[in-house]
Amino acid sequence: MLVTLDVMTSHKTPQTMKPVTAAKKLGVYLEATPAQFRAGVVSRDELNALQADPPEWLRDLRRNGPHPRPVIAAKLGISIGGLARGGITDPLTTEQVEALKAESPEWLRRERATQAEVRKEAARLKARERS
C-alpha cells in the first residue's frame, strides 16, 4: 500500500519589529529618525541592510546624535543609572556629551569611579570562576 503525504510548502513570514526596537538595535534615538522609519515596521532583512550599509541619516545620527541614554552612558563610561543620578534624562548630542566630558562635573567623576569598581569586581569574579 502506497501512502502519500501532502506536504504543504511553508511560506516564511518575514520577522518584523517595531521601530522602537529597531532604533534600540541601531543605537539611535527613535524621535530623531525619519518619519518614514517611525511610521512602519522594520523587517530583520531591512535592519541587517541598515547595519551593513547605513544611509546618510543613520550615519549622521550615530555621529552627531541626539543619542539615547545607553549610548550616552557608554560614551561617558558610566551606567544608565549613573546618568539618572547625574540628572541626565534627555537625549544629548555628541557635542553635549563632549562638553560634559570636558567639564567633568563631580557626579561624573564619582560615577566613573563607581563603574570602574564594578568592572574590577566583575573581572575578579570571572577570574575566580576560572580557577
Secondary structure, DSSP 8 states (H G I E B T S, - for coil): ---------------EE-HHHHHHHHT--GGGS-HHHHHS-EEHHHHHHHHHS--HHHHHHHHH--B-HHHHHHHHTS-HHHHHHTT--S-B-HHHHHHHHHH--HHHHHHHHHHHHHHHHHHHHHHHHH-
